Every structure is written in C-alpha cells, then in structure tokens.
C-alpha cells in the first residue's frame, strides 16, 4: 500500500514513539510504500532545524539516511490549489497524486479538513493505523 506523509508526521516519527513512528517503522519493514517529494523533504529539513525541536544534525541525518532507501521519490508534474487556507499544504496532495498514494497521513488541520481528495483519503496517523488494523491489512 502506498502512502504519503507530511512534514509534521516525519518530525513526530523522529522525535516521539507514537503512531507516526509506528508508520515509519512499517515503511522501514517494507509493509508500506512511502512516497515523498523534494518539496516535502525540503520543508522537513527547514522545519526540523527550528530550535524548539532540539534535534542534532546526526539525529536528523541518521533518520533520513535510514528512511530514504525505503522511499519512492516522486516529482509532481502539476501544481494544485486545493488548500487555499495554507497553500504550502498543497505539496502533500501533489506528492500523493504523483505517487498514486492511497492515503495522506497528516496532523495538519487544513489537510485533515478535506478528508479526501480525488480518491486519496486524508487522516491522522492513529486513524490510519486503526482503520487498517480493522480491515486486516497488517
């Protein structure tokens, strides 16, 4: 199953042992295919450096170094204007569309408010895990 995650999911997976970390572990275990774009990775590198997070360069590089070999990198060919309240969030939808993801996993209220776009379901990490446990994917 192919998914896309946004920046806040990546940051949460790096720093805390919650649903986001469980999803990234599933990617590392080849249970899920993760689609990312250069735009999402660029935002991750910009935001993860905020002093409030306190991550070291080694922690960040180790996380991304472990993750990248397990990622499907996509180059979105279309620009979308689906999230007028926060246009930066469009990059997650563009990535999911380009990568043919079934889900976008996010903690962002603007994306979550959409619930779905063009058949791509948008939900929180905990909701994704619960839904897919019920359906029996894992």
C-alpha positions in Angstrom: 0.0 0.0 0.0 1.3 3.4 -1.0 1.1 6.4 1.4 2.3 10.0 1.6 3.1 11.7 4.9 3.5 15.4 5.5 6.4 17.1 7.3 4.8 17.0 10.8 4.4 13.2 10.6 8.1 12.9 9.7 9.1 15.2 12.6 6.9 13.3 15.1 8.3 10.0 13.9 11.8 11.2 14.5 11.1 12.6 18.0 8.4 10.6 19.6 7.3 7.0 19.8 3.7 7.4 18.7 1.5 6.3 15.7 3.7 8.3 13.4 6.8 6.4 14.4 4.9 3.1 14.0 4.0 4.1 10.4 7.6 4.9 9.6 8.7 1.6 11.1 6.2 -0.1 8.8 7.9 1.7 5.9 11.3 0.6 7.0 9.9 -3.0 7.3 8.6 -2.8 3.7 5.0 -3.1 4.9 4.1 0.2 3.4 5.5 2.2 0.4 6.2 5.8 1.3 6.0 8.5 -1.5 7.9 11.7 -0.8 8.8 14.6 -3.0 11.8 17.1 -2.9 9.3 19.7 -1.7 8.3 17.7 1.3 11.9 16.8 2.1 13.0 20.4 1.7 10.3 21.6 4.1 11.3 18.8 6.6 14.9 20.0 6.6 13.8 23.6 7.1 11.4 23.0 9.9 13.4 20.3 11.8 16.1 22.9 12.4 13.8 25.1 14.5 15.5 25.4 17.9 12.2 24.3 19.7 12.8 20.7 18.4 16.4 20.4 19.6 17.5 17.7 17.2 21.1 17.3 16.3 22.4 17.1 12.8 23.4 13.5 13.5 19.9 12.6 14.6 18.3 14.2 11.5 20.8 12.7 9.1 20.5 9.3 10.7 16.7 9.4 10.4 16.7 10.5 6.8 19.6 8.2 5.9 17.7 5.2 7.2 14.4 6.3 5.6 15.5 7.4 2.1 16.5 4.0 0.7 12.9 2.9 1.5 11.1 5.8 -0.1 9.6 6.3 -3.5 10.8 9.8 -4.6 8.3 11.4 -6.9 8.4 14.6 -8.9 4.9 16.1 -9.0 4.1 17.4 -12.5 1.1 19.5 -11.6 0.6 22.4 -9.2 -2.7 22.2 -7.2 -4.6 24.9 -5.4 -6.7 22.7 -3.1 -5.8 24.2 0.3 -6.4 28.0 0.0 -6.1 28.5 3.7 -2.5 27.2 3.6 -1.1 26.8 0.1 2.1 25.1 1.4 -0.1 22.1 2.2 -0.7 21.5 -1.5 2.7 19.9 -1.8 1.4 16.8 0.2 -1.5 16.4 -2.2 0.7 16.9 -5.3 3.1 14.3 -4.0 0.3 11.8 -3.3 -1.2 12.3 -6.7 2.1 11.9 -8.5 2.9 8.8 -6.4 -0.5 7.2 -6.7 -0.8 7.1 -2.9 -4.0 5.7 -1.3 -3.6 7.8 1.8 -2.1 11.1 3.0 -1.2 10.8 6.7 -1.1 14.2 8.4 -1.5 16.1 11.6 -2.3 19.3 9.7 -5.8 20.7 10.3 -6.1 22.1 6.8 -5.4 18.8 5.1 -7.5 16.8 7.6 -10.4 19.1 7.0 -10.5 17.9 3.4 -10.9 14.2 4.5 -10.3 13.1 0.8 -9.1 14.4 -2.5 -9.5 12.6 -5.8 -9.9 9.3 -4.0 -6.9 9.8 -1.7 -8.0 9.5 1.9 -6.5 12.1 4.3 -6.3 11.1 8.0 -4.2 11.2 11.2 -1.6 8.6 11.8 -3.6 7.0 14.7 -6.7 6.8 12.4 -4.7 5.2 9.7 -3.4 2.5 12.0 -6.8 1.8 13.5 -8.6 1.7 10.1 -6.0 -0.7 8.6 -6.0 -2.9 11.6 -9.8 -3.2 11.4 -9.6 -4.0 7.6 -6.8 -6.5 8.3 -4.0 -5.0 6.1 -1.5 -5.6 8.9 
